[in-house]
Amino acid sequence: MPVPSSDFKKALGRLSDKEKEALVLRAVRRDAELYDTFGFELLPDATLESVYDTSADRIHELFNVAVTGRLLNRSLVKALRAALQEAARARRITKHKQLEIDLSMYILRLIFDNYTGQFSSEYQGFFVGTARLAARLTQLIPKSLHEDLWLEYKTELDGFLTQLHGRSKSRELKFELPRELVIPE
């Protein structure tokens, strides 16, 4: 995205309210994420909870559609990628990093509640993607959140990491999978 020049800002300032409204409406018709961002910032009923609920429903639907696929492991890998993109999209809309972490934890809960049988598949993509998500969360939580919130995620994330380490495929990973969420003293 280019940085708006001073000439651009001056020209925008000279526009009437009606012209600005037409310009904004034209922009949000072209970009769904921009529409959602403006909706979150402008509408009183758009809250963090509503964005979380909407994104969680989309993520749940992605995994439900994956189950109907012919090659389940490959479909689950695609669903996992799309779910991570949905979590990142929710963060961009709200500018709230904890929302992305909450949605990522929701994805892990969904996987461990329903799809751990696919970890023993001969294809490693789904297991590796899940392990990458868990490893990323161990870095994202301390970097993005205040220390008081770390304990909120520690127990559940440590449980996911323990389950991942319990699989034989964890030894074949090409990256370091932490054993727990490390909380500095």
N, C-alpha and C positions, 0 to 999 in steps of 0.2 A: 504494500500500500504506500503510495506516495504521500509525503508530508504536505499538507495544504500550504501554498505560498501565501504571502501577505496580500498579493493582488487578488487571489482567490477569496480570501477572507473578507476583503473590502467589497468585492463584487457580491458576495453572499449577504453582507450587511446592508447593501443597497436594495436588496429584494424586498418586496412587500410580503406581508404575512401570508397572503393567498398564494403567492408564487413559491414561498418556502414550503408551504403545505403541499402543493402540487409536486415539488421536487422530492420531498420526503416520501410521499405516497408512491411516486414512480420508482424510487430506490428500493423501498420495501417490497414492491411487487416483484422485483428482479432477484431479491436475495432473501431466502426464507430465514436464514440465521439473523440477518439484520432486522427482519420483522419481529422475530422472537426477542431479540435484544431490546428493541424499542418497546415492545409489549411489556417486557419485564420492568423497564424503567418508567413507563408512563401509566400503565394500568394499575389501579389499586388492588385488584383481585389477583394479580400475578405476584406470588411470593416465592421464597426459596422452597417451601414445602410443595407448592404446586408444580414448580419446575422439576423437583425431585420425583414427585409422583408421576408426572408425564414421562420423564426419562426412564424411570424404573419400569413403567408399563411398556415402553418401546423396547427396552432391553429384554424384558420377559417375553415379548412377542417374537423378538429375533431368535431366541433360543427355542421357542415353541415351533417356529417355522423350520428351524434346523432339524428338529426331530423327524419331520416328514420327509427329509431328504433321503436319497438313495444311499449315499456314502456318508454315514452319520459322522464319522470323525472329521472328514473334510468340511461338512456342513457346520459342525460345531466350531471349527477353526474360523470359518468365515463369520459365524455369529459372534464369536469372541472379539474379533477385530472390529466388527460393526458396533458392538456394545462399548468397546473402549473409545471409539470415535464419538459415540453418543454421550459418554461421560465427559469427554473433553469439550464437546459442543456445549453441554450444560454449564461447564466452567466458564467458557468464553462468553456465554450469554449473561451469566450472573456476576462474573468476575470474583467468584467465591471458590477458593481452592478446596475448602472442606467438602463442598458439594461433590467435586470430582472424586475425592477420597471415599466419601459415603457411597457413591454409585459404584466405585471399584470394589468396595467391600460387599455391596449387594451382588455384584457379578460373581465374586468368589463364593458367597453363600449359595447362590443359585447353582453354581457348578458343583460344589461339594454336597449339596442336598440331592442333586438329580443325576449328575453325569460322571461320577468318579469311575464307573464301570468302563468308560472309554479310555481311562488312563492305561489300562492293560492292553489296549489295542496295539497291533504291530506298527501302526503309524504313530509317530511321536509328536506331531504338530500340536495337538490339543493339550497334551501334558506340558510341553515346552511353553506354549502360550500362557497357560495357567501359572506355571512356575515363574515366568517373566513378570507377570502381573503381580504376583506375591512379592517378588524381589523388588520390583519398582515401588511398591507400597512401603517397604521397609526404609526406602530412601526418601520417598515423598512425604511421609508423615512427619519425621523430624524436621525436614526442610521447610515445610509449608505451614505447620500448625504450631500453636503455642504449646509449651511443655505440659501444661495442665491437661491438655486434650490427648496426649500420647497414651496415657493409661487406658483411656476409653477404647482404644483399638488393640492394645497389646495382647490381651488374652485370646481374643478371637483370631487375630492374625497369627499368633504363635501356634495355635491349634492347626490352622491351615498349613503352615510351614512344616509342622511335625508330620502331618499326613502326607505332604509331598515328599519329605525325606524318607518316609516309610516305604516308598515305591522304589523298585530296583532301577527304574529309569532315571532317578535323581542322580545316580552316579555317572550317567552318560551325558549330563548337561554340559554345555560348552561355556557356561558362566557360573559364577559362585552364587549358590542359593543359600541365603542366610538361614540359620537355625531358629532365630528369634528376632523380634523387633528390639534393638538395642536402645535402651534409654540411658543417656549419660547421667551420671550422678551429680 
